[in-house]
Structure formats: C-alpha cells, structure tokens
Amino acid sequence: MYFGSNLQFLRKKMGSMTQEKLAEKLNVSRQAVGRWETEEAFPEMNKLLEICDLFQVKLDALIREDLTCHNAIYSPVEVCRVPALRTARYVIISPNCEDDVQQYMRIWAEKSGYAALPREQQKMIGWDFPFVSPEQKNRFNLRGYVAAWILPEGFEPRCAGADIVCQNEAEYARITIRDPFAAPFERIPTAYKIIMEQLDRNGFRENHKDEFIPCFEYEYEKDGETYMDVFIHVDSTGKANLFTGF
C-alpha cells in the first residue's frame, strides 16, 4: 500500500502544501495528517474521498499505485507560448497510421529539400486525426494521424505533396515524457490525463479554435534518451505564463 507516500507526494506537488494547510482543508488536525503520511493511522472513507477530490486522483491509485514514480517519467505541467508555426503536413488513415504518415513525410522531406536543412532545424510534430467514422474504427480498425514538419523561415519546398499551413503564436499546456515508448499505450495517454487534471485544478481551459492545432506531440533525443513533449492548446486569459518557448 502506497497511501502515506502518495499523500505526502500529492501535498508537496500542490504548490508545496503544508500538513497544516491540508489539515485545514480536510477539517482534521495536523497530527492526523502526519500519522496518515507515516501510515500509523488511516483516514475514514469520507476523508479518503475528500482527498481524492482535492488532488483529482482515483481512490485505487491513491492507495495501490506508487504515484511518486511519475516524477521519473513526467515533468511538471507548464503553460508555454509556442511561436507562430508554418508547417508542411499530411494525414493518413490506416491501421498503422503513425508509422505510415511519418514514413511518407520523411520521403517528402528528401524530395522537397527539407532533409538537407541542419538537423537542429528539422522538427516533426504529430497529432490524432479525429475525422474517422465509427465504421472505419470498429469494422476496419482504421485510425487517422497527422505528421507535420515545422518549416523554418524562408524555406520553400521544391515539390508538392503536403499541405502548407500557418498558425499564429498561441499558448499551450506542456508536459515532457521520459522514454515514452517503453509503455506507449500507458505513458502517452497518462500524459494527456495529467495535463487535463492540472488545467482543471488551476482554472485553465482548453481552447478549441479551428485555426490552431488543438494538441500535438513532439518526439526528440537528448543525452541518448528519447523524450516526448505533449502540448494542449489552452485559454490562459488572466493567468500568468509559467514558461516561454518551444
């Protein structure tokens, strides 16, 4: 059981909340919170549910899962200002859409001259293509995915074969996943879940404007390890930015 260490982890993650502050929110003594964290005592069910509501965590995860290991996999969620983007993008609907469209865009990069750019200027992002019918999904096991190269200023492709689309500067919530493909069907969806929980907790909202990419993923290598940044477009009106850049 991980309840004690999880409670301490969640309390500190919530802006370094003190035991006294948590006790005040739960209408208990500070000593009670201390005993919970050392597992000398265990809260009643109604208090457990209040803790779950406060930290936006499921009861089973609070008790049974080691939430502290998330620190080694996920960065804190930050709101960042992504500069204006000009992208060359393509979508494929297939059973292996991510691999298929990324391979297509690599071939496009060779033909267009993009692959001749310095390595540090080559950035590919991607996101799910939502306009797939239930029949395509359920009967034929098809999914859609978009892959896009970010085009540096002044670059003009030598061939067609990809849509060139621009968007203005925008604000996104961002989280970084370490080694995302060690367990991709767990780590990547969990990253989106963590972002959404943090947005809800801090009063941010998703921003569903057609002229902006609603969310995207950026995979890269650093110091011999693979990382992935997950971005979700947000409305930060009246909120302070915690990070700037991409």
N, C-alpha and C positions, 0 to 999 in steps of 0.2 A: 504494500500500500504506500502511495506517494503523497498522501494528503498534506502532511506537515510541510514538506519541502516545496510542494506546489503552492501552498498558501503563501509561504514566505516569498517565493519567486514572483507570484502574481502581485503581491503587495508592493514589492520593490519596483516591478515593471510599471505599475500605475503611478508614475511620477515620484518614485521613492516614498510611497505612502508609509507612514509610521504605524506601529502597532496601536498607538493611542487613537490615530485617525480612523483606522479600520474598526477599532472597538466602538468608537462613537457612531459610525455608520450602522453597525450591527446591534447597537444598544446593549453591549456587554462590557465587561471590564477589560483593561489592558492585560491583566494577568490571565484572563481566559484565552485571549488570542495567543499569548506566549505559550500556554500549555498545549493549545492546538498545534502550534508550529513544532513543538518538540514531541508531539503525539503522546503527551502524558494524559491528555483528555481528548474527547471527540465531541464536536457540536451536535446538537439535536437536528433532526431532519429539516425543520423550518429554517434554521440558521444556515444549513448547507445550501438550501435553495436560494436564500438571500445572497450567499457568497457567489453562487453560480450566476445569478442575475447581475450582480455588481461587476464581476470580471468577465461576463459574457463567455462562459465556459460551460460545457456539458458536465453533468454530475459524474458520469462514468469516467470522463477524462480527468476531472479534478481528483478523483480517488485512486484510479487504477493506472493512469498514464504518467510517465515522467515528463512533465511539461518543461523541466529545466533543460532537457536535451535540445529543445527548439533553439536555444541560444547558439548552439554549434552549427545549426543548419540555416537559420533565418536571421537576417539583420532586423533592427528596428524599422518600423514603417515610417517613412519620411514623405513630406509633401515637397515636390520639386518642380521647378519651372523648366519645362522642356522647350528649347528654342524652336523657331519655325522650322518645319520639315518639308523637304521636297523628296519624294520617294518614287522609285520605279517598282510597281507591284503587280502581282499576278495571283490568281486564285485557281485552285484545282479541287474538284470534288472527286474523291476516290476512297477506297478502303485504307490506303496509306498516304493520305493527303499531305501530311507534313513532309515526309521524305520526298514525295513526288514533286511538290511545288518547289522545295529547296533545290532539288537537282535541276529543275527547269531554270530557276533563276541563276544558278551557277553557270549553266550553259549560256544563258543570256548575258551574263557578266563578261564572258570570254568574247562573245560576238560584238558586244556594244563598246568594248574598251574599258569597262568598269574594272575588270580584273587587273588591268595594267596600273591602276592607281596604287599609291603606297598602302601597305597593309593596314596602317592605323586609320586610313580614311575609309576603309571598307567595313560597313556595318549593315548587318541584316537583322531585321525585326520580323515578327510574325504574330498572327492572331487568328482565332477561330472565325470562320465564315458562317454567319448564323442562318443564311437563307438556304437551308437544306430541308426538304419536305420530310414529314414523318415516314412516308413510304420509302424514301431514299435511305433514311436512317435504319428503320426497323426491318425492311424487307431485303434491302441490298447491302446493308452495313456500310453505307457511304457517309463520309463527313467532308466538310469543307475547311480549307485552311488557306490563309493569305501569307505570302512571303514578300518582303519588300526590302530593297536596297535603299539606304539613305544616300542621296546624291549630294556631293559637296558643291559648293557654289562654283558656277562656271562650267560644270561638267555637262556635256550634251552627248547622249548615246548615239552610236553610229548605226543603230538598227532599231526597228520597231519590235513588237513582241511583249511589251509591258506597258501598263498604264502609268503615265507620269502625273502625280497628284501632289498638290501643295496644301499644307495647313499652317495656320498662324501659331505663334507661341501659345502655349497652354500649360496648365498646371495638372500634375498627375501625382497620385499617391504611389510610392515605390517601395518594394521590398526586394532584397537580394537573397537568392537561394544558393547555398553551397552544395556542389555536387548534385544537381537536380535529377540527373538520370540514374542515380543509384536506386531510386524508387520513384520514377516519374509520375506514376498514377496516384501516388500519395503526396509527394512533396510539392508538386506544382499546384494541384487543387487546394492543398492546405495553405499555400502562399496567398491565393486569392481570398480564402476564408479569413485569414489573419488580417489582410488589408480591410476587408469589409467590416470586420468587428471593430477595428481601430477607427475607421471612418465614423461608424455609428456612435462609438463611445465619445469621440471628440467633436461631434457636431458637424462633420463634413458630409457632403452628399455627392453621389455620382453625378456626372454632367453628361447628359445624353444629347449632345448636339451633333447633327449629321455631318457637319464639316470637320469633325475631329475623330481620330481613331479612338473608339471607346476604351480599349485596353490592348496592350501588346506585350510581347516577351522579347528580351534581348539576351542572347547567349554569348559568352566570351570566355577566354582563357586568361588566367592570372596566376603567376608563380607556379605554373604547372598544374593548376587545378581548374575545373570547369565551374563557372558561375552562371546564374541566370537572374536578370532583373525583370520583375513583373511590374507593369505600370497600369494604373486605372485612372481614367480622366475624372477630375473632381471639380466641384464648385467650392472654392475656398473664400468666397466673399466674406470679408470681415475677419478672416483668420490669418495668423502670421505664417509665413513660409518657414519651414524648418531646414530647407536645403535648396540650393540652386545649381542647376547644371545637368548635363547628360553626356 
